Amino acid sequence: MDSVRSDRNGASSRIPVALKILIAGGFGAGKTTMVGSVSEIRPLQTEEILTGVEGADEVDGVEGKTTTTVTMDFGRITITEDLQLYLFGTPGQDRFWFLWDELSQGALGAVVLADTRRLADCFPSIDYFEQRGTPFVVAVNCFEAEQRFAADAVGRALDLDPGVPVVLFDAREPLGARNVLIELVEYVARRQLLAAGTR
């Protein structure tokens, strides 16, 4: 529902609806990059240098990665004058998963980032949202020079429930990242309409 308020001159102005979205996925899948590319405000990032402790950070396939998110990333995007999305990027490593329950409270839905070089890394995120009944879309981050797979092939490989959207995009491109977020909002709206129709 839109809220309307009046300024001192009596003119009404809309207060946009604010929705909370999680950006999840495996280590190095592009969560921080996505939040940074699409946010209209300077994003809050909690990046720290990788520990170097053997076994702490699995960097196979992302050998060039030197930092990791230790709490969350935060950004904001205005989709329309009536709708703003607040983006919360989750930490990727399992040693930080205790933060997920706090971050997920009140979330409308989630984007699960998938990297086809390490596709299995997004299974924990998918399991987390499926167990909690949180709507999500899978966004395949298409890196340069990496083999691309069709969206339906990725959906089959991840054994997703029918109807869960799979979108191909580049996390560095603001328009592509924005379209992923719009896909999520539309997917949640479709689910809510279906649920209302079965009552």
Salt bridges, closest charged atoms under 4 A:
ASP2 OD2 - ARG14 NH1 3.03
GLU40 OE2 - ARG76 NE 3.07
ASP57 OD1 - ARG95 NH1 2.94
GLU81 OE2 - ARG14 NE 3.81
ASP82 OD1 - ARG14 NE 3.51
ASP101 OD1 - ARG132 NH2 3.58
ASP115 OD2 - ARG117 NH2 2.82
ASP121 OD2 - ARG118 NE 2.76
GLU144 OE2 - ARG172 NH2 3.94
ASP152 OD2 - ARG156 NH1 3.60
ASP170 OD2 - ARG172 NH2 2.65
GLU183 OE2 - ARG190 NH2 3.68
